[in-house]
Amino acid sequence: MNDLWRGLSEAVRLIVSLDAALIEIVLRSLQVTVSAVLIASLIGLPLGALIAVNRFRFRRATIALLNALMGLPPVVVGLIVYILLSRSGPFGVLGLLFTPTAMIIAQVIIITPLIASIAHQAIRDLWAEYHDLLISLNTTKRQRMATLIWDSRRSLLTASLAGFGRAIGEVGAIMIVGGNIDHVTRVLTTAIALETGKGDFGLALGLGFILIALAIVINLTIHTISQTERGGRW
């Protein structure tokens, strides 16, 4: 019990004093995760729109695969990326293993199916509403997709935020491909695991509080956007 109270008081002190080590880890976590979310959104949002608007062979299978990939185990993703980026792998010459770039790649693979699936569901519902109008205007597929993406931007922002929420709390894949190297690839989740193992509960709790705060902010933002969505579009 004494260890808990000491850890809590130390965590508060580190946060209030803006401890340099703590801030460095938080900023690196945000850098990696925001980069991954931006890349995954650039891939996943148009992909979701493409699947929603177009009718093609194996469309149902594609949707099923996309939904299945939402539950892809992060450690498996980490293992695959590790093999691909290792010295004996096909991309080993790039020297990306144990760098923030490798962590971004792993997170992109993990969250792209999630973003694409949510985007597909949102755009599919809007496409059912807009279908006759857009067809009557003789729009191209690209114009239809652009219109649907713009008019469903609230839902698509929610999709990206959901991806951020999953990525910021991920530990398995980035531990494998990043190596948890101090001042290089150490992020919130890997640092919490390391400091807990070392018995440094102060720093671990401090990082944990920040991680919880980020998760709360993301969930409140998603809830607010969802409530606003029910009230009407922008």
N, C-alpha and C positions, 0 to 999 in steps of 0.2 A: 504493500500500500504506500509505503514511504517513497519507493521508486516511482510510483505513478505520480504522486504529488510533485516530486522533484522534477520529473519529466515534464509535467504540465507547466510548472513555473518557468523552467528553462525554455520551453517552447514559446511561451508568451514573451519572454525576454528577447529571444531571437527574432520574433516577428516584429515586436515593437521597435527594436533597435535596428531593424533592416539589416540583419547579419549578411555580410558579403557572400559567404558560401551558400546561404539559403537563397538569396536573390539570384545568384548565378545559376543555380539548379532550376529555379522557377522560370527564369528567362529562357534557358535552353529548352526546357519542356515546351514552353509556348512556341518557341521558334520551330521546333520539330513538328509539333502537332498542327499548328496553323498552316505550315507549308504543306503537310500531308493533306489537310482538309481542302485547301485550295486546289491542289492537283487532283484529288479524288472527285471534287465537285465539277471540275472542268471535264472529267471523264464521265462521271456518273449521271449528272443532270441531262446532258444531251443523249446519253444512252437510254435513260428512262423515257425521254420524249420520243426517241426513235422507235422504241418497242411499243409505246402506246399508240402512236399514229399509224405505223405501218403494219400491214398484214403480210406475213411471209411464212414459208414452210418452217416447221419446228419452232414457231413462235411460242406455243405453250410450253414446249420443252425448255426454251430459253428462259422464260419467266420462272419456271420451276427451278432451273439451275441457279438463277440469280437469287431466288429466295433461299435455296439451300446453302449458297455461299455466304449468306449472312451469318450462318452459324459456324463458319470455318474456324477451327481451333487456332488461336494465335501462335501457339508453340510450333504447330505444323508449318505455318507461314514462315516463322522465323527459321525453321530448319531448312526449308526450301530456299529461302533467300540466302542463308548462310552457305549452302552448297553451291549456289550459282555464283556467289561473290568470292568464295574461297580461292586460294591460289591455284588449286586444281580444277576449279570450275570454269565455265565458259566466259565469265566476266571478271575473272580474277585479275587480269591484266590492268583493270581500271583502278585497283587498289581501294575499293570502296568499303570493304569489310571493316567493322569497328570504327565507323564514322557516322556523323549525324545523317548523312545522305542514305546510308544503309537503313537507318531507323525510319527515315521518311518513306523509303521504298516499301518496307514491311507494313507500315501503317496505311499507306495508300492501298495496298492489296487487301488489307483487312476491312477498311471502311468503304471502299468503292461499291461493293455489292449492296451494302446497307443504304448508301445514299441513292444509288440507282433504283433500288426496289421501292423506296419511299417516293422518289420522284415519279416513277412509273405509275404508282397507285394514284398520286395526286393528279397527274396529267391525264391519265385514263378517264377519270371522273369528269374533268373539264372538257376533254375531247368529246365525250358523249353529249355534252351540252352545246359545244361549239360546232359539232360535226356538220350539220346541215348548212349553217351560215358560211363556214369557211369553204365548203364544197361549192356553194352557190356563187361565191365570189371568185371562183376559179383560181384559188391560190395554189402555189407550189408547195411541195412537202416541206421545204425549208422555211417558207413563210408561215405555214401552219405550226411547225415546231417552235419557231421564234415567238409567235403569238401566244401559244400555250405556255411556254416557259415564262414569258413576261407576266401573263395574267395569273399564273400560279406561283408567283415569286415568294409569297409568304410561306406556302407549303414547302417550297424548295429550300428556303432559308432554314426551315425547321429540319429538313433532311440533312443539311450541312451541319447544323448544330448537333443533331443526333450523332453524326459521324465524329464531331469533335469530342462529344461526351464519351464515346467509346474509346477513341484514340488516346485521350489524355490519361485514362486510367489503365491503359494496357501495359503489361509488364513482361509477359513471356517472350514475345517475339523480339522486342527491343533489347531485352537482356541478352538474347542469343546473338543478334547481329551487331549490337552496339558494344557489348562487353563491359558496360558500366565503368568506363574509364574516367577517373577524376579529371575535371576541367575539360573533358572532351565529349563524352557521351553519357555522362551521368544525368539522369532526369528524375522527376519527382518519384515515380513508382520504384525505380531501381535503387534510388538513394534511400527510400524508406525501408526497403528490404535489407539493404546493406547495414544501415545504422541500427536497425532492430537486432540483426544478428550480432553486431558489435556491442549491444547493450547501451548505445547512445540514444536513449528514449527522448531526450530533449529535442534534438534535431529531427528525429523520426516523427515525433508528434507535431512539431512545427510544420514540417512538410505535409503531414497528413491533414492538418487543419486547412492548409492552403488548397490541397487537392479537394477536400470536402467543399470548401467555399466555391471553388470553380464549378464543381458538379451542381451545387445548389443554384448558382447563377445561370448555368446552362439550362437546367430544368425549369427554372422560373421564366426564363426567356422563351423557351419552347411553349410553356403553358400560356404566357401572355400572347404570343403570336397565334396560337390555336384559338384562343378566346376571341381575338380580334378578327380572325378569319371567319368565325361564325357570324360576326356582325356585318360582314361585307368586305369586298375587295378594295384594294387601294384604288 
